[in-house]
């Protein structure tokens, strides 16, 4: 039965003027049901065979087959009712990922387990449009409201069938689905580019710094032939001991290095009395004394102040700070920091400057340091530009989900 509640979205493609009609999922689907775990549970999973889709395979509006488990042909025949078809909408119905959905677009035969629901649209409903409705704020709110007991505890088929959306004509559904598919493809391509750039950076970090028991890297820029020298870090840095209560509050992170505290999403707990805070100058390197073994360090591009729990080091004329900032992020270097940290357990490990200064590293002359650092800075800039592009596309998609659906 069709509900006569009629409405239209704020933004529509040109040429579409028909009213949208509100309908329940039970009215626009030929199947709403989940699969099951094969007899024997996880013990029957194989390395090859028929894919069995679980909730972790429904991710980011796509069905990911890279981390799938398999069942035998015999098991598959026993789970015929759990078999998916192209253009089925798969919806997670339990656990932390409840409400996550994707359209199945693979030609590979597959089944779902009991945590994934197959929502199979009728011929007059576009699968991508239906899945977008489930992803929209309205869809997520209805999923929250229709769970057994509330609080994201689980969805049953009767509740899913009662979820209501507004549907335009099939051509308009298709136009909307195609628009968002193009947006998703652009997002995925940009994400792949970021992944490849990060892999390239990791490879160069291995090749452009000496390997264990080697004195020169395997890849060098032309014009540099001098062997790298092994020196203690005290040869390159001294500890900055200046204190100040005035200046921009900065923070040291594992993933982003030194950043302004105001730019972090999380709340920074700081003392009202900052008179004992440490001064940080441009070109200094700051590190978390208790988290250096996890990579919490970075090169500062700002003048500011930092909690006294951190260590601040300043370079001399033979050290280029950005080069050492990259060196300190290498896995083998982080392991050295861990070995030199003092304390009985990881919760108390601490790397103060006296111990830090005695660590020996291989480094080239300052001119080569600068060339290497500039190379990695270019890679980081490309990663940042594409990461910002991803954030912008995600915001754009979120905005269109608000404006193009009822």
Secondary structure, 3 states (H helix, E strand, C coil): CCCCCEECCCCCCCCCCCCEEEEEHHHCEEEEEECCCCCCHHHHCECCCEEEECHHHEECCEECCCCCEEECHHHHHHCHHHECCCCCEEEECCCCCCCCEEECCCCCCEEECCCEEEEEECCCCCHHHHHHHHHCHHHHHHHHHCCCCCCCCCCCHHHHHHCEEEECCHHHHHHHHHHHHHHHHHHHHHHHHHHHHHHHHHHHHHHCCCCCCCCCCCCCCCCCCCCCEEEEHHHCEEECCCECCCCCEEEEECCCEEEEHHHCCCCCCCCCCCCCCEEECCCCEEEECCCHHHCCEEECCCCEEECCCEEEEEECCCCCHHHHHHHHHCHHHHHHHHHHCECCCCCCCECCHHHHCCCEEEECCHHHHHHHHHHHHHHHHHHHHHHHHHHHHHHHHHHHHHHCCC
